[in-house]
Amino acid sequence: MSSDSPPRRSIEVEYWVIDDTGRLTSPGELVDLPGAEREFVEPMLELKTTPCESTAALRAELFERIRAALDRAEELGKKLVPLATPLHHDEIRELPCDRTRVQNEVVGDAFEYVRHCAGTHIHIEQQPGRAVDQLNTLIALDPALALVNSARHFRGEEMAAGARSKCYRWLAYDGLQNQGELWPYVDDRADWDRRLQACYDAFREQALDIGIDESTFEDCFDPESAVWTPVQLREEFGTVEWRSPDTTLPSRTVQLADTLAGIVGDLPDCAVRIGGDAGRIDNDEIVLPEFDTVTDHVDTAIQDGLTESLRAYLSRMGFDPYAYEPLARTIEHDGAIDRETARQLRLEYAELLQADVVQSAPLTAD
């Protein structure tokens, strides 16, 4: 597949911030760096790229921003950790704001699961007349989250191959209809807009029913920002967004974004249809499996990780699953992890992040 105008792509990635002993800490002055932002929990730093026209440009900008953050962190006695959960930590402090307060009150105790999650968002530019096909293709590609699972533990207990995804999809938003889960394929943009509005209305109704002030709610949320689903059409950015991947080593994140841009961004050159239970991509056609098949693969990706059947599916859908080694598989601790072990592991994976930035060679550009 090819395109005369490669789609722009961008990345947002979250890292845990630790001190020299492996304890979680505030990013402090790190938030003043280019592309850096606070997240809603205290010990997390988000780094964003601008929209880039090639994998080479994306890689260069992402690595530049991570390198700057690592250099400043070293001066401050801090490190960044590319793991999807802190592995073991009882309480993650939030930064006070109305948006978080509303979510806490509506979601309830289950919102605790969200506080322990660090992930990656990949944006691919919408192509004229093909945004719905891009969205549906990205839905079918969602099981690729297994390629970068980076933590199996939550609060010290082994949970799943993809602990963060399990927290988000199966636990955090269980009491909110259509939140947290992967949505089925859409028929057209109007179908997407209807689903978005219905989800927003349901969330708003629950908020007002428990006494949230209407003006406060509307100041904090609109239909697009009030939905937590792994694959989205983003009108604000003109992108399709994939929110499923864990945080991981940046070389693997860029590799993943490169493959996505090659598949989802080149749709103008091929037909997309839904049918059957296998799924495949070739030079002329993308065949998306029935949605039930996709959800079966997603469940496998979260609970078991890269099984042979999932590798076969991802291979048919344009990935090279043997080119990835999920960090979750490299954590050599089965069963429970205590606090001291978690701190040591955070330090170990902070060093892997540093080495990845220093040693990784550029990927082949578009």
N, C-alpha and C positions, 0 to 999 in steps of 0.2 A: 504494500500500500504506500502511496506517496501523495504529497500535497505541495502545490506551488507556494503556499503560505503556511508554514508550520504554526500550529497553535501555540500561543503563549501559555506558559505554565508557571505556577508559583507554589511555594511550600511554607507551611507554618508548623513549627515543631516545638514541643514542650520538653524541658529538662528539669529534673529535680536538682536543687542547689544544696550542697552539703559543705560542712567545714572540714578541716584537716583530719578530724576523727571519724568522719562518715556520718555525723549527725545532720539531720535536715536543718536548714537555716534560711533566712531571707536573702533574696538576691541583692538587696541594697542598691549600690551604685550601678550594678550591671544593667538595670532597666534604662539607664541613660544612653546606652550604646545604640548605634544604628540598627534598626529593625527589631529592637528588643521591646518587650511589653511585659507588664505584670499579668499574671493569671489571677483567678479569683481565690486561689489558695496561696498562703504566704510563701512556702518553700519551693516555688516553681517559677521558671523563667521561660517565656515564649520568644522565639526568634522567627522572624518572617523575612521572606524575600519579596522583591518586587516581581511583577510579571515578566518573565524572560522568554526570549524567542527561540532559544535552543537549550539543549541539555548542557552544553559546555558553559553557556552563560549562567544557567541556573546553578550548576555545580560551583562555579567560581564565586558567585555571590553568596550562596549558602555557606560555603567553606570559609570565605572571608569573614562573614559575620560570626560564625562559630569560633573561628580562631581569635577574633577580637575579644569575644566574651571569655574564652579560656585564658587569654593573656591577662585581662583585667581581673578575672577571678583569682588567678595565681597571686596577683598583687594584694588581693583582699583576703587571702587565706581560704579561698573557696574553690569548689570544683563543681562540674556539671555531670549528671548521671543519666545515661541513655536507657533507662529501664522504665517499663510501663507502670509499675507500682513501686513504692519504696520497699517492698518485700515484707517488712514488718514495721508497723508504726501504729500506735493506738489512736492518736488524734492528730488530724491535719488541720491547722488553724486557717480560717478564712479571713480575707480582707473584707471589712464591713462595707456593704453597699446595698441599695434597695433591691437590685436585680437578684442578688444572691439570697437576700432575706425572703423575697417572694418565693423563690424556688424551695428554700428550706421549709417554709410554712405549707406550701402546696404538696410537695413530694413527701415531706415528713422525714422520719428517721432513715429511710432508704437513701436519702441524698448523701449520707455518709460514704456510700460506695463511690460517688463521683469524685469526692475529694482525694481519693487515692489513685487517680488515673492520669497518666501522661501519654499523649498521643501525637499524631501527625495528621495534618490536613493537606491534601494535594488538590490544587485547582488546575483545571484544564479549560482553556478558552472555549466558549460556545461557538460553534460554527453555524453560519447563517442557514436556516432551514433544517438543521440537523440536530438541534439541541435535545429533542426528545429521544432520538436514536442514540445520542451520546449518553444520555441519562440511563436509558434501558441497558445499554451495553455495560456501563459502569456497575449497574445493579448485578448483572450476571458475573462481573469480575470480582465482586465483593469477597468471595472465598479466598482471594489472594492475600487477605490479611494474615493468613497463616505463614506467609513467607517471612514476616518480620515480627512474629510474636516475641515479646522480650521479657515477659515475667509470668511465672506460674503461681505466684503466691500473693495472698491478700491477708494483711495483718498476721503474718507469720505462718499461715496455713496454706498448704498446697490446694489450689482451687481448680485450675484447668490449664491447658496449654496456652490459652490466651486469657489470662485472669482479667485484664482490663476490659476486654470485649464482653466477658461474662458479667462483670459488674455493671456495665452500661446497659447491655441489651436484656439481660435476664433478671436483674435485681434492682437497679436504681429506679427505673421508671415503670416498674410493674403495675403500679396503681394508676398510671396515666395512659389512657387509650391512645394507641398508635405512636407513642413516644418511645425513643430508644431503639426501636426495631427497624429492620430493613423493610421498606415498602415494596409492594408488587410493581411490576412494569406499569407504565402509564400509557394511556391511549394518545394523548396530545397535551399541549401546554395547558389548555383549559382544565383538563382532568387534574393535572398537577396543582393548578391554582385552587381548584375546589378542595382537594385534599389538604392543602396548606391552610386554607381558611377554616375548614372544619376542625383541624387540629388546634389551631389558634383559639377558635371559639370555645372548644371544650376546655382548654387550659384556662382561658379567661373566666369561664363560668365557675370552674372549681376555685379559682382564686377569689372571685367576688363572693362566693358562697361561704368562704371561711373568714370573710371580713377584710380582705385586702382592698385598700382604697382604689377606686376605679382609675383616677388620674395617675396614681403611682404606678399601677399596672401598665397603663398605656404609655407612660414615659419610659418604662423599662423594656417593653416588648412590642414588636409588630409581628405580623404573620410569619415572616421569614426568620426572625431571630427567636421565635418562641417554639421552634420545632427542633427536636433532637432525633434525627434519623441519619444513618451512616452515609447515604448518598443523596445529594441535593442539587437542584437547580438554584443557582444564586444570581438573582437579578442585580443585586447590589454590585457584584463584581463582574457580571457577564461570563460566569464560569459554570461548569459542572464540578461539584466538590465531592471528594472522597475523604471521609472522616474516620475510616475504620482502622488504619494502620497504627500500631504501637509506635512510640518513640523508639529509635534504634540508632545504630551507627549511621552517620550521614551518607557514607558511600552507598549503603544499601537503600537508603531513602531516595537518593538521586537515581539509582538504578531502577527502582520501582517506578518513580515518576517518569523516567525515560520510556519504559515499556508502556505505561498508561498513555502517554502522549502519542506514541506510535500507533496504538490501537484506537483510542477514543478520539484522538485528534484528526485522524485521517479518514473519517467516515464519508466525506464527500466522494471518495473514490470507490465506495462499495455499498452493496445493499445490506440491510439489516432485517432479519425476520426472526420470529419466535416459533419454535416448534421442536418437538421431540424431547428426549431426556439426556442427550449427550452434550451438545454444544460444540462448536468448532469455529475457527477463523481461517480463511484462506485469502488469496489475493482479490477475489471478486465478491465475497459474501461473508457476512457474520451471521451465524446461526446461534441464537440464544436459546438455552434449554427452558422448559417450562419452569415457572417460578418455584414450584415445590421442589424441583431438583436443585435449584440454586440454594434454597434454604437448608436442604439436607447437607449440601457441601459447606455452607456457612457454619452449621452446627458442628460438623466435623472439624473445621478450622479452629473453632473456639475450644471445643472440648478435648480433641485429640491432636490437633496440629497437622503437620504434613504427613498424612498417610499415603500409601501408594495410590489409592484410588483418587485422592485429591490431587496428587502430583500429576496423574494422567489427565484429569480435567483441566488443570491449569496449563498443562502443555498444549492441549487442544485449543485453549483460549489465548495463546500467544505468549505465555511466560516460559522461562527456563527455570523451573523450580529447583533444579540441582545446583543452580548458581547462588543459592541463598542458604545460609545457616542461621536459623532463628536464634537469637540470643537466649531465649528461654530454654533451649536445649543444651546450652553450654553451662548453665548454672548447675553445678554438680551437688545438689542437695535435694534428695527426695524426702518427702515428709515435711515436718515443721521446721521453720527457721527461727532462731531466737534473735533478740535485738542486737546482740554483739555480732553475730554472724551476718545479719543484715547490714550493719555498718561496714563490716569488712568487705562485703560484696559490692556495696555502693562505691567504695574506694577503688576496688578492682576494676569495675566497669567504667568509672570515671577515667582511669588510666587507658582503657581501651578506646574511649572516645578521643582522648588526646592523641593516641597513636594513630587512629584512623585519619584524623585531620592532618597530621604531619606526614604520614606515609602514603596515603592513597594517591594513585595516579589518576589523571583525568579520564573520564569515560569518553568513548567515541561520540562525537557530537552528531547532531542530525545532518 
